[in-house]
Amino acid sequence: SASTYPDDFREEFEVKLLRPSQRLGLGYAASEAALYHKPTHTLALTDAIVNVPAKPTQDYEADNLRGVGADAKTDKSLGQLVLALLRLTDFEGGRDIVDAYWSKPSSSDSLQRGWERNVLLSLFFGPAPQSIVEPHASFSKLPGAWRVAPVTETLVYKSDRVRPELQRWVDDVSKWDFTYVAPAHFEAGKGSPSEWKKALGPVL
């Protein structure tokens, strides 16, 4: 508990934990941590919410993202491998979608396409084939707001084993007077208790 933390830590930080008493499948403990840095009014989080930037940040290697976005049939790139596997498995009609895509040359930016494809593959549990092949339409709905990652919502927060404690945790965190949010994934930025509750509201 917080009482076990050193005095100098408690003067500067507060911590609130999400620790459901029941585990999910395969023994997974759906634990989350929220840390409030009092001097800067900053909320630091693990996986609860994300803020997806429209463009890749400097934390990501541009060459790797270009590899994900470079997907011509003869590229021998990671992006080409992703599409080849999608075509091979024919997931949700993926073969016809990939064949149609490969039948015409792509002129869009491979870096941006790689970023958008990387985000969708990270946040969604099995994104639609069309979104993997041509990600921009789906990706464009993500930037501009704090949100729960769909994969986190689907695999963790929708569980009846988590929801009762999740409600309590969300309410507790919203009592802090934070103005900036620093998540473990993607980009930090301005955020408030009302934005926090709005982001988590749909999953409660």
Salt bridges, closest charged atoms under 4 A:
ASP7 OD1 - ARG10 NH2 2.43
GLU12 OE2 - HIS37 NE2 2.66
GLU14 OE2 - LYS38 NZ 3.68
ASP47 OD1 - HIS185 NE2 2.72
ASP63 OD1 - ARG66 NH1 3.53
ASP71 OD2 - ARG113 NE 3.30
ASP71 OD2 - ARG117 NH2 2.69
ASP90 OD2 - ARG95 NH1 3.30
ASP99 OD1 - ARG87 NE 2.59
GLU116 OE2 - HIS136 ND1 2.85
GLU153 OE2 - LYS158 NZ 3.88
GLU165 OE1 - ARG168 NE 2.87
ASP171 OD1 - LYS197 NZ 3.41
ASP172 OD2 - ARG168 NH1 2.84
ASP172 OD1 - LYS175 NZ 3.75
ASP177 OD2 - HIS41 ND1 3.96
